Amino acid sequence: MQLSRHANERSQQRAIPEMMIDLLLQFGSSERAGSGICKMFFDKPSRRRVKAYAGPLASFLEQHLDLYAVVSEENMKVITVGHRTERIARQ
């Protein structure tokens, strides 16, 4: 996982653990967000995949699943991360 300096600063400021960014990249859903970038987030199917993967630890991860990441499609570098406060608009 590659984090840009901006993403590293934002994850620290917003208290987003790197483990959750790893889980997001591994299990999250993605949607194109422009030329060469995509949004990654946890929707219902990806939350189920995380719960199946984490087993009994899933209840501890639940509070961290409302997040998103903007990722470069070219090299999968995380540009920024944040907490979702509203639904992802599907296009």
C-alpha positions in Angstrom: 0.0 0.0 0.0 1.4 3.4 -1.0 0.1 6.5 0.8 0.8 10.0 -0.6 2.0 12.5 2.0 -1.4 14.1 1.9 -3.1 10.8 2.6 -0.7 10.0 5.4 -1.4 13.4 7.0 -5.2 13.1 6.6 -5.3 9.6 8.1 -3.4 10.8 11.1 -5.6 13.9 11.5 -8.8 11.9 11.0 -7.7 9.0 13.2 -8.0 6.4 10.4 -5.9 3.4 11.2 -3.7 2.1 8.3 -5.1 -1.4 8.9 -8.5 0.0 7.8 -7.0 1.5 4.7 -5.5 -1.9 3.9 -8.9 -3.6 4.4 -10.6 -0.9 2.3 -8.2 -1.6 -0.6 -8.6 -5.3 -0.2 -12.3 -5.7 0.3 -13.9 -2.3 -0.6 -16.0 -1.4 -3.6 -14.7 1.1 -6.1 -16.2 3.6 -8.4 -14.6 5.8 -11.1 -14.3 9.4 -9.9 -12.7 11.1 -12.9 -9.7 10.6 -15.2 -7.3 8.1 -13.6 -8.8 8.1 -10.1 -11.4 6.0 -8.2 -13.3 6.2 -4.9 -13.1 3.2 -2.7 -15.6 2.7 0.1 -17.4 -0.1 2.1 -20.9 -0.9 0.8 -23.1 -3.8 2.1 -21.4 -6.6 0.2 -17.9 -5.4 1.1 -18.9 -5.0 4.7 -20.0 -8.7 4.6 -16.6 -9.7 3.1 -14.8 -7.9 5.9 -17.0 -9.5 8.6 -16.3 -13.0 7.1 -12.6 -12.2 7.0 -12.3 -10.7 10.5 -14.6 -13.2 12.2 -15.1 -12.4 15.9 -13.0 -9.2 15.5 -15.6 -7.7 13.1 -17.6 -6.0 15.9 -14.5 -4.0 16.8 -14.0 -2.9 13.2 -17.6 -1.8 12.7 -17.0 1.7 13.9 -14.3 2.2 11.3 -16.2 1.1 8.2 -17.6 4.4 7.3 -14.6 5.7 5.4 -13.5 6.3 1.9 -10.3 6.6 -0.1 -9.4 8.3 -3.3 -7.0 6.1 -5.2 -5.0 6.5 -8.3 -6.0 3.8 -10.8 -2.5 3.8 -12.4 -0.4 2.7 -9.4 -3.1 2.2 -6.7 -1.5 5.0 -4.6 -3.9 6.4 -2.0 -4.3 10.1 -2.6 -6.6 11.0 0.4 -8.8 9.3 3.0 -11.7 10.5 5.0 -14.9 9.6 6.9 -18.1 9.3 5.0 -20.8 11.6 6.3 -23.3 10.9 3.5 -24.0 8.3 0.9 -21.8 7.8 -2.1 -23.7 9.2 -5.1 -23.9 6.5 -7.8 -23.6 7.8 -11.4 
